Amino acid sequence: MNKSEVKEKVSDIIDYLIFIRRHLHSNPEMSFNEKKTSLYISGLLTEWQIPHQTGIGGYGIVGLIKGKNPESKVIALRAEMDALAISEQNIVDYRSLNEGVMHACGHDVHMTCLLGTIKVLSDNKDAFEGTVKFIFQPAEENLPGGAIKMIKEGVLENPKPEMIFAQHVFPDLEVGKVGVKAGVYMASSDEINLYVKGKGGHAAIPGSFDNTILAASSIIVALQAINSTLSPPDVLTVLSFGKVIAEGTHNVIPSEVIVRGTFRTFDETWRKKAHELIKKIASNNASIYNTHCEVIIDKGYPVLKNDDKATMLFKESAVDFVGKENVKNLNIRTTVEDFARYTQLIPGCFYRLGTANKEKGITSNLHSPTFDVDEHSIEIGTGLMIWTTIRVLNSS
């Protein structure tokens, strides 16, 4: 099956794929609760007579499509299933029917493109060598994430893929364009929780209380050194605090102040060292005010690193499919992705699919209540995934 045939076959089913995407968009479900989404996808796969397993890592789905010489090479394709706790503001026929839940990160598009890829490849098994393992993953948005659960349940075994690929919608790029970056691409993420504790008391009587408010403030200021003087000069680091809970009032110093923040970086060695520095700095500054700081770090997703060879293979396919002028080199991002769980174990490539259309007013950012995509991106994303799969599996 050549490139033109791929485009023709996707064009033949694009209306069906848009229908699927709109159904998924209208019926979003939160992380670890994708029951109806999983049933819908499984129902389609069953209708298409494609063998698959359900209930992997929660509501995850895994299956195989075997081409010619199925033992010769195995690659995996992954799409996420969960939505976000956002109330949709788009006035469209397919807006979310679940109040307060929305596919504001494009996972509806990811699932649709993977389904389209599965449908075409399953109908044309003589077009490629080897085996395609497809993965519909729950819970990408919330820790600990669905990837690690699926991995623990053997998603990368029996058979083990040589490479894994995933795409993600990207409103920074106009529809028709795609983007990718070899090497380190997305940051690690950790949730920082500080519990500053001491003796509360009357704010107007100095000496009768431990100033937990002042201690927490001092800790926040001191920890900014993690971003500047303490971090390696060539490693981008972000430590930001977004929530402070101090249940006192005008004249009451609380016995506890809770501070929550995020830590992100691009180097796993520095990440580990920074965790220890955060604990040390917080403890030392708390002691100055006769308080104690308990530090709990919820370790999140690792650094996402795109394998050089997998990225090269994708980029060659993308240049061939959409044209060199439409394939963009991306910069590192301090956002995160639990696709990094897979790329820690096997080579992989995480690439971006342009979805914006300024003329149509489709420009909203990810994770916003007005996020939407130009649905022509579904045709491009599906075709590109099929073409990449065929080229990678048929390569020597």
Secondary structure as the mmCIF struct_conf table of DSSP 4:
data_model
#
loop_
_struct_conf.conf_type_id
_struct_conf.id
_struct_conf.beg_label_comp_id
_struct_conf.beg_label_asym_id
_struct_conf.beg_label_seq_id
_struct_conf.end_label_comp_id
_struct_conf.end_label_asym_id
_struct_conf.end_label_seq_id
HELX_RH_AL_P HELX_RH_AL_P1 LYS A 3 SER A 26
BEND BEND1 ASN A 27 ASN A 27
TURN_TY1_P TURN_TY1_P1 SER A 31 PHE A 32
HELX_RH_AL_P HELX_RH_AL_P2 LYS A 35 GLU A 47
TURN_TY1_P TURN_TY1_P2 TRP A 48 GLN A 49
STRN STRN1 HIS A 52 ILE A 56
TURN_TY1_P TURN_TY1_P3 GLY A 57 TYR A 59
STRN STRN2 GLY A 60 LYS A 66
STRN STRN3 LYS A 68 LYS A 68
BEND BEND2 ASN A 69 ASN A 69
TURN_TY1_P TURN_TY1_P4 PRO A 70 GLU A 71
BEND BEND3 SER A 72 SER A 72
STRN STRN4 VAL A 74 GLU A 80
STRN STRN5 LEU A 84 LEU A 84
BEND BEND4 ALA A 85 ALA A 85
BEND BEND5 VAL A 92 VAL A 92
TURN_TY1_P TURN_TY1_P5 ASP A 93 TYR A 94
BEND BEND6 LEU A 97 ASN A 98
TURN_TY1_P TURN_TY1_P6 GLU A 99 GLY A 100
STRN STRN6 MET A 102 MET A 102
TURN_TY1_P TURN_TY1_P7 ALA A 104 CYS A 105
BEND BEND7 GLY A 106 GLY A 106
HELX_RH_AL_P HELX_RH_AL_P3 HIS A 107 ASP A 123
TURN_TY1_P TURN_TY1_P8 ASN A 124 ASN A 124
HELX_RH_3T_P HELX_RH_3T_P1 LYS A 125 ALA A 127
STRN STRN7 GLU A 129 GLU A 129
BEND BEND8 GLY A 130 GLY A 130
STRN STRN8 THR A 131 GLN A 137
BEND BEND9 PRO A 138 PRO A 138
BEND BEND10 GLU A 140 ASN A 142
TURN_TY1_P TURN_TY1_P9 LEU A 143 PRO A 144
HELX_RH_AL_P HELX_RH_AL_P4 GLY A 146 LYS A 152
TURN_TY1_P TURN_TY1_P10 GLU A 153 LEU A 156
BEND BEND11 ASN A 158 PRO A 159
HELX_LH_PP_P HELX_LH_PP_P1 LYS A 160 PRO A 161
BEND BEND12 GLU A 162 GLU A 162
STRN STRN9 MET A 163 GLU A 174
TURN_TY1_P TURN_TY1_P11 VAL A 175 GLY A 176
STRN STRN10 VAL A 178 VAL A 180
BEND BEND13 ALA A 182 ALA A 182
STRN STRN11 GLY A 183 MET A 186
STRN STRN12 ASP A 190 LYS A 197
STRN STRN13 GLY A 201 HIS A 202
TURN_TY1_P TURN_TY1_P12 ALA A 203 ALA A 204
BEND BEND14 ILE A 205 ILE A 205
TURN_TY1_P TURN_TY1_P13 PRO A 206 GLY A 207
BEND BEND15 SER A 208 PHE A 209
HELX_RH_AL_P HELX_RH_AL_P5 THR A 212 ALA A 222
HELX_RH_3T_P HELX_RH_3T_P2 LEU A 223 ILE A 226
TURN_TY1_P TURN_TY1_P14 ASN A 227 THR A 229
BEND BEND16 LEU A 230 SER A 231
TURN_TY1_P TURN_TY1_P15 PRO A 233 ASP A 234
BEND BEND17 VAL A 235 VAL A 235
STRN STRN14 THR A 237 ALA A 246
STRN STRN15 THR A 249 THR A 249
TURN_TY1_P TURN_TY1_P16 HIS A 250 ASN A 251
STRN STRN16 VAL A 252 ILE A 253
BEND BEND18 SER A 255 SER A 255
STRN STRN17 GLU A 256 THR A 265
BEND BEND19 PHE A 266 PHE A 266
HELX_RH_AL_P HELX_RH_AL_P6 GLU A 268 ILE A 288
TURN_TY1_P TURN_TY1_P17 TYR A 289 ASN A 290
STRN STRN18 HIS A 292 LYS A 299
STRN STRN19 LEU A 304 ASN A 306
HELX_RH_AL_P HELX_RH_AL_P7 ASP A 308 VAL A 322
HELX_RH_3T_P HELX_RH_3T_P3 LYS A 324 ASN A 326
STRN STRN20 VAL A 327 ASN A 329
HELX_LH_PP_P HELX_LH_PP_P2 LEU A 330 ILE A 332
STRN STRN21 ARG A 333 ARG A 333
BEND BEND20 THR A 334 THR A 334
TURN_TY1_P TURN_TY1_P18 ASP A 338 PHE A 339
HELX_RH_AL_P HELX_RH_AL_P8 ALA A 340 THR A 343
TURN_TY1_P TURN_TY1_P19 GLN A 344 LEU A 345
BEND BEND21 ILE A 346 ILE A 346
STRN STRN22 GLY A 348 ALA A 356
STRN STRN23 ASN A 357 ASN A 357
HELX_RH_3T_P HELX_RH_3T_P4 LYS A 358 LYS A 360
TURN_TY1_P TURN_TY1_P20 GLY A 361 GLY A 361
STRN STRN24 ILE A 362 ILE A 362
HELX_LH_PP_P HELX_LH_PP_P3 SER A 364 ASN A 365
TURN_TY1_P TURN_TY1_P21 LEU A 366 HIS A 367
BEND BEND22 SER A 368 SER A 368
TURN_TY1_P TURN_TY1_P22 PRO A 369 THR A 370
TURN_TY1_P TURN_TY1_P23 GLU A 375 GLU A 375
HELX_RH_AL_P HELX_RH_AL_P9 HIS A 376 ASN A 394
#
